Amino acid sequence: MHMHTDHLSTTESPPAISRKKAWFAFGMLFLLMLSDYIDRQIIVSLFPHIKAEWNLSDKQLGALVSIISIVVALGSLPVALLADRFGRVKSIVVMGTIWSLATIACMFTRNYAQLFAARAVVGVGETGYGSVGSALVNALFPKRLHSTLLGAFFAAGSLGSVLGVVLGGVISDHWGWRAAFGVVGVPGLLVAILFIFVPDYQTQPLRIAAQAGAQIARGPVRLYRTLTHGSTLLWASMAGSMQLIVMSSIWAWTPSYFNRYYGMDVTASAKHAALAVLCGAVGAVLWSVLADRVGRRNAVNKLYLMCVLTLATFAVFSYAFLAPLGQQGRFIAILCGSLLMTCAVGAVTSTVLDVSNPSLRSTGGAVLALFQNLFGLAIGPFVGGWLSDAWGLQTALSIIPCASVLSALCFWMASRNYARDVKAVALA
């Protein structure tokens, strides 16, 4: 038996599982995250069909993506607290079942309101999955692997988006856009049911989690003081959110961009957009591994690295959408920007967990999820659609990358007190 205990505090029971079971757990988490983002992002390649059938604006289309993030943001904290108290694995099984059934239900919708409501229920299911899954990874593996594995975990979201975009384009061109939801919803439901075999970990005796639940009624400031002991968590959460504005916009609107500006059919534009998302998946792992490496001597170095990479994201995407480039040159520039735009996913999550009370890791992840969904993922597609309605899609995509500059600033602010806040949590 190989025990992974070097990252746990005395407030947790070390997971009495083998290395093989730990990696099985990670594999199942990866597959379910894959399903999560296939179901979430498949709709973006269906935009041309839905827009034509129901005569929708870009703002309305963007809202079909953003509503999931809004629901996830509002529900992530209470769901994570429940998961911390009653079991992460059982919570994830319920989540995956709900979002898969809601995705299947989308194929039976007959108007915009029904589809919008079904997408909202998808968000209900996805609520808390990222934070609870992160806590499970954090507990089952040593600290030296956290940024790498969390980066890989969230890279599954990028890979799922790739599959969702491609499958949506191919299926809709052959069998109609409604069929796409049914095809991807059923496999996710099967993975959710099989997740019951994943090992869980226990916190003891969950007095702090119970205390945190009580603090919600007394206000966010009291909850925050129970969760952490400084400003790093807030700055890191904002940094990740700003970068996700860029990422979610690129994910949502590149299929429509290639369709409108280069005359590609839905399948071809979906495949081009999928390559950009795939670059994001590669980047999520690549930059997370690099963050772990630069943080070995001094953990705060990963935040300095994020400052550089987020500024590079702004520079590359500005060039991609503003420079007078041909189709091939613009596509290559978009791919380069996509490689950079997911740089923060692993480092942000590991930073937040580093400064969260060990008995409230799911809750710390939920605070991050609230920020990232409400101030990041929800804003990008909707604001991108609003800007597109006003000034055109290319102009919208040239403005959105400015959020990466704000991300760099927030990472710099997070770096100032990171070491102190890690120490304060360790002594709490």
C-alpha positions in Angstrom: 0.0 0.0 0.0 1.3 3.5 -0.9 0.0 6.2 1.3 -0.3 9.8 0.1 -0.1 11.7 3.3 2.6 14.4 3.0 0.2 17.1 2.0 -2.4 16.6 4.8 -2.7 18.5 7.9 -3.5 17.0 11.3 -7.2 18.0 10.8 -7.6 15.3 8.1 -7.6 11.5 8.1 -5.0 10.3 5.5 -6.7 8.4 2.7 -6.1 4.7 3.4 -6.0 3.8 -0.3 -3.4 2.4 -2.7 -1.7 4.5 -5.3 -3.6 2.4 -7.9 -7.0 3.5 -6.4 -5.8 7.1 -6.2 -5.1 7.1 -9.9 -8.4 5.4 -10.6 -10.1 8.2 -8.8 -8.3 10.8 -10.8 -9.2 8.9 -14.1 -12.9 9.0 -13.2 -12.7 12.7 -12.2 -11.1 13.4 -15.5 -13.8 11.5 -17.5 -16.6 13.3 -15.6 -14.9 16.7 -16.2 -14.7 15.7 -19.8 -18.5 15.0 -19.8 -19.1 18.2 -17.9 -17.6 20.4 -20.6 -18.9 18.4 -23.6 -22.4 19.1 -22.3 -21.6 22.7 -21.4 -19.9 23.7 -24.7 -21.6 21.6 -27.4 -24.1 24.4 -27.9 -21.5 26.8 -29.3 -21.2 24.9 -32.5 -25.0 24.7 -32.8 -25.3 28.5 -32.7 -25.7 29.0 -36.5 -28.6 26.4 -36.6 -30.3 27.8 -33.5 -29.9 31.4 -34.6 -31.4 30.6 -38.0 -34.3 28.5 -36.7 -35.4 30.9 -33.9 -34.0 34.3 -35.3 -32.0 35.0 -32.1 -29.5 37.8 -31.4 -25.9 37.0 -30.4 -26.7 38.3 -26.9 -29.4 35.6 -26.6 -27.0 32.9 -27.9 -24.3 34.0 -25.4 -26.9 33.8 -22.6 -27.3 30.1 -23.3 -23.7 29.6 -22.3 -23.6 32.2 -19.5 -26.6 30.9 -17.7 -24.7 27.7 -16.7 -21.9 29.8 -15.1 -24.3 32.0 -13.3 -26.1 29.0 -11.7 -22.8 27.3 -10.9 -21.6 30.5 -9.2 -24.7 30.9 -7.1 -24.8 27.3 -5.9 -21.2 26.3 -5.6 -20.6 27.4 -2.0 -23.6 25.7 -0.3 -23.0 22.6 -2.4 -19.3 22.4 -1.5 -20.2 22.8 2.2 -22.6 20.0 2.0 -20.0 17.9 0.2 -17.4 18.6 2.9 -19.9 17.4 5.5 -21.6 14.5 3.8 -19.2 13.1 1.2 -17.6 14.2 -2.0 -18.2 11.1 -4.0 -21.9 10.9 -3.4 -22.3 14.6 -4.2 -20.4 14.2 -7.5 -22.6 11.2 -8.5 -25.7 13.3 -7.9 -24.2 16.3 -9.8 -23.2 14.2 -12.9 -26.6 12.5 -13.0 -28.5 15.9 -13.0 -26.4 17.6 -15.7 -26.5 14.6 -18.0 -30.3 14.2 -17.7 -30.7 18.0 -18.3 -28.5 17.8 -21.4 -30.6 15.0 -22.8 -33.7 17.1 -22.1 -32.4 19.9 -24.3 -33.1 17.8 -27.4 -36.9 18.0 -26.6 -37.1 21.8 -26.3 -39.3 23.6 -28.8 -38.5 27.3 -28.1 -35.8 29.6 -26.7 -37.3 29.7 -23.2 -37.4 26.0 -22.9 -33.8 25.6 -24.0 -32.7 28.4 -21.7 -34.4 26.6 -18.7 -32.9 23.2 -19.6 -29.4 24.8 -19.8 -30.0 26.4 -16.4 -30.7 22.9 -15.0 -27.4 21.7 -16.6 -25.8 24.4 -14.4 -27.6 23.1 -11.3 -25.9 19.7 -11.9 -22.5 21.2 -12.6 -22.7 23.3 -9.4 -19.7 22.5 -7.2 -18.1 19.8 -9.4 -14.9 21.7 -10.0 -14.4 22.6 -6.4 -15.3 19.2 -4.9 -13.3 17.4 -7.6 -10.3 19.7 -6.8 -10.6 18.9 -3.1 -10.6 15.2 -3.9 -7.4 15.5 -6.0 -5.8 17.6 -3.3 -6.5 15.0 -0.7 -5.4 11.9 -2.6 -2.1 13.1 -4.0 1.1 14.7 -2.6 1.5 18.5 -2.7 4.3 18.3 -5.2 1.8 17.1 -7.8 -1.0 19.4 -7.0 -0.6 22.1 -9.8 0.2 19.4 -12.4 -2.8 17.2 -11.5 -5.2 20.1 -11.1 -4.0 21.5 -14.4 -4.7 18.1 -16.0 -8.1 17.9 -14.3 -9.1 21.3 -15.7 -7.5 20.5 -19.0 -10.2 17.8 -19.3 -12.6 20.8 -19.5 -10.7 22.1 -22.6 -10.6 18.6 -24.1 -14.3 18.2 -23.4 -14.9 21.5 -25.1 -13.0 20.3 -28.1 -15.1 17.1 -28.3 -18.3 19.1 -27.7 -17.6 21.6 -30.4 -16.6 18.9 -33.0 -19.4 16.5 -32.1 -22.0 19.3 -32.2 -20.9 20.4 -35.7 -20.8 17.0 -37.2 -24.0 15.6 -35.6 -26.0 18.8 -36.3 -25.1 18.8 -39.9 -26.2 15.2 -40.3 -29.1 14.7 -37.9 -30.0 18.2 -36.7 -28.9 20.2 -33.7 -31.3 18.6 -31.2 -29.8 15.1 -31.7 -26.4 16.4 -30.6 -27.6 16.8 -27.0 -28.9 13.2 -26.7 -25.7 11.7 -28.2 -23.5 13.4 -25.6 -25.8 13.2 -22.6 -26.1 9.4 -22.3 -22.3 8.6 -21.9 -22.0 11.3 -19.2 -24.9 9.6 -17.3 -23.1 6.3 -17.4 -19.9 7.8 -16.0 -21.8 9.6 -13.3 -23.3 6.3 -12.1 -20.0 4.5 -12.2 -18.4 7.3 -10.1 -19.9 5.6 -6.9 -16.9 3.3 -7.0 -14.4 6.1 -6.5 -12.8 6.2 -2.9 -13.6 9.2 -0.8 -11.6 10.8 2.1 -12.9 12.0 5.4 -12.3 15.1 7.4 -12.6 14.7 11.2 -14.8 15.6 12.9 -15.9 18.3 10.5 -16.4 20.8 13.3 -14.8 23.6 11.1 -17.1 22.7 8.2 -20.1 22.9 10.4 -18.9 26.2 11.8 -18.4 27.5 8.3 -22.0 26.5 7.4 -23.2 28.5 10.4 -21.1 31.5 9.4 -22.9 31.8 6.1 -26.0 33.1 7.9 -23.8 35.7 9.7 -22.3 37.1 6.5 -19.5 36.5 4.0 -16.8 38.3 6.1 -17.2 35.8 9.0 -17.1 32.9 6.5 -14.0 34.2 4.9 -12.2 34.5 8.2 -13.1 30.9 9.0 -11.8 29.8 5.6 -8.6 31.7 5.3 -6.4 34.4 7.0 -5.5 36.9 4.3 -6.2 38.5 1.0 -4.5 36.0 -1.3 -7.6 33.9 -1.9 -9.6 36.9 -3.1 -6.8 38.2 -5.4 -6.1 34.8 -6.9 -9.8 34.2 -7.5 -10.1 37.5 -9.3 -7.0 36.8 -11.3 -8.4 33.5 -12.5 -11.8 35.1 -13.3 -10.3 37.8 -15.5 -8.4 35.2 -17.5 -11.5 33.1 -17.9 -13.4 36.0 -19.5 -10.9 35.7 -22.4 -11.0 31.9 -22.5 -14.8 31.6 -22.4 -15.2 34.2 -25.1 -12.8 32.5 -27.4 -14.5 29.1 -26.7 -18.0 30.5 -27.3 -17.4 32.6 -30.4 -14.6 31.2 -32.6 -17.0 28.7 -34.3 -19.3 31.6 -35.3 -16.3 33.8 -36.2 -15.0 31.3 -38.7 -18.5 30.7 -40.0 -19.2 34.4 -40.6 -15.9 35.9 -41.6 -14.5 33.0 -43.7 -17.7 31.4 -45.0 -17.0 28.0 -43.5 -19.9 25.6 -42.9 -20.8 24.5 -39.4 -18.6 21.4 -39.4 -15.5 23.1 -40.8 -15.8 26.1 -38.4 -16.3 23.7 -35.5 -13.2 21.8 -36.4 -11.1 25.0 -36.6 -12.5 26.2 -33.3 -11.8 22.8 -31.8 -8.1 23.1 -32.7 -8.0 26.4 -30.7 -9.6 24.7 -27.7 -7.3 21.8 -28.0 -4.3 24.2 -27.8 -5.9 25.5 -24.6 -6.0 22.0 -23.2 -2.3 21.5 -24.0 -1.5 24.9 -22.5 -3.4 24.1 -19.3 -1.1 21.1 -18.6 2.1 22.7 -20.0 1.8 25.9 -17.9 0.7 24.0 -14.8 3.8 21.7 -15.0 6.0 24.8 -15.4 4.2 26.5 -12.4 5.1 23.4 -10.3 8.7 23.6 -11.5 9.3 27.3 -10.8 7.5 27.0 -7.5 9.8 24.3 -6.1 12.3 26.7 -4.7 9.8 29.4 -3.8 6.1 28.7 -4.2 5.3 32.4 -4.9 7.2 32.1 -8.2 4.2 30.5 -9.8 2.3 33.7 -9.3 5.1 35.8 -11.0 5.0 33.3 -13.9 1.2 33.9 -14.2 1.8 37.7 -14.5 4.0 37.1 -17.5 1.8 34.6 -19.2 -1.4 36.6 -18.8 0.2 39.7 -20.3 1.4 37.5 -23.2 -2.2 36.3 -23.7 -3.3 39.9 -24.1 -0.5 40.7 -26.6 -1.0 37.6 -28.8 -4.8 37.9 -29.0 -4.6 41.6 -29.7 -2.3 40.8 -32.6 -4.5 38.0 -33.8 -7.7 40.1 -34.1 -6.2 43.6 -34.9 -3.3 42.9 -37.3 -4.0 42.8 -41.0 -3.6 39.1 -41.4 -4.8 36.5 -43.9 -7.0 33.6 -43.0 -4.0 31.2 -42.3 -2.0 33.8 -40.4 -4.9 34.8 -38.2 -5.7 31.2 -37.5 -2.2 30.5 -36.4 -2.2 33.6 -34.1 -5.5 32.5 -32.5 -3.9 29.1 -31.9 -0.9 30.7 -30.1 -3.2 32.8 -28.0 -5.3 29.8 -27.1 -2.1 28.0 -25.9 -1.6 30.9 -23.5 -5.2 31.6 -22.4 -5.5 28.6 -20.1 -2.2 29.2 -18.3 -3.8 30.0 -14.9 -6.2 27.1 -14.3 -3.8 24.9 -12.3 -1.8 27.6 -10.5 -4.9 29.5 -9.4 -6.6 26.4 -7.9 -3.5 25.3 -6.1 -2.9 28.8 -4.7 -6.5 29.0 -3.4 -6.2 25.5 -1.8 -2.8 26.5 -0.3 -4.4 29.3 1.6 -7.6 27.6 2.6 -8.2 25.8 5.9 -7.5 22.1 5.2 -10.9 21.0 6.6 -12.6 23.4 4.1 -10.8 22.6 0.9 -14.1 22.1 -1.0 -15.4 25.3 0.4 -12.2 27.2 -0.6 -12.6 25.7 -4.1 -16.2 26.8 -4.1 -15.2 30.4 -3.4 -12.9 30.2 -6.4 -15.7 28.6 -8.5 -18.1 31.4 -7.5 -15.6 34.1 -8.7 -14.6 32.2 -11.8 -18.1 31.4 -12.9 -19.9 34.7 -12.0 -17.1 37.1 -12.9 -15.4 35.0 -15.6 -17.2 32.3 -17.5 -20.6 34.0 -17.2 -19.3 37.4 -18.5 -17.3 36.3 -21.5 -19.9 34.7 -23.8 -22.7 37.2 -22.9 -20.6 40.4 -23.1 -18.9 39.0 -26.2 -22.4 38.6 -27.8 -23.5 42.1 -26.6 -20.3 43.7 -28.1 -20.9 41.7 -31.3 -24.4 42.9 -31.7 -23.1 46.5 -31.3 -19.9 46.5 -33.3 -19.4 43.2 -34.9 -17.8 39.9 -33.7 -14.2 40.7 -34.7 -14.3 44.0 -32.8 -15.7 42.1 -29.8 -12.9 39.5 -29.9 -10.3 42.3 -30.1 -11.7 44.0 -27.0 -12.2 41.0 -24.7 -8.4 40.2 -24.3 -8.0 43.4 -22.2 -9.2 41.3 -19.3 -5.9 39.5 -19.3 -4.1 42.7 -18.2 -6.4 42.9 -15.2 -5.6 39.3 -14.5 -1.9 40.1 -14.4 -2.5 42.9 -12.0 -4.5 40.6 -9.7 -1.8 37.9 -9.8 0.7 40.5 -8.7 -1.4 41.6 -5.8 -1.9 37.9 -4.8 1.9 37.4 -4.7 2.4 40.1 -2.1 0.9 38.2 0.8 0.9 34.6 -0.4 3.7 33.3 1.8 2.3 35.0 4.9 -1.2 33.6 4.3 0.1 30.1 3.7 1.9 30.3 7.0 -1.2 31.7 8.8 -3.4 28.8 7.6 -0.8 26.2 8.7 -0.7 27.7 12.2 -4.5 28.0 12.5 
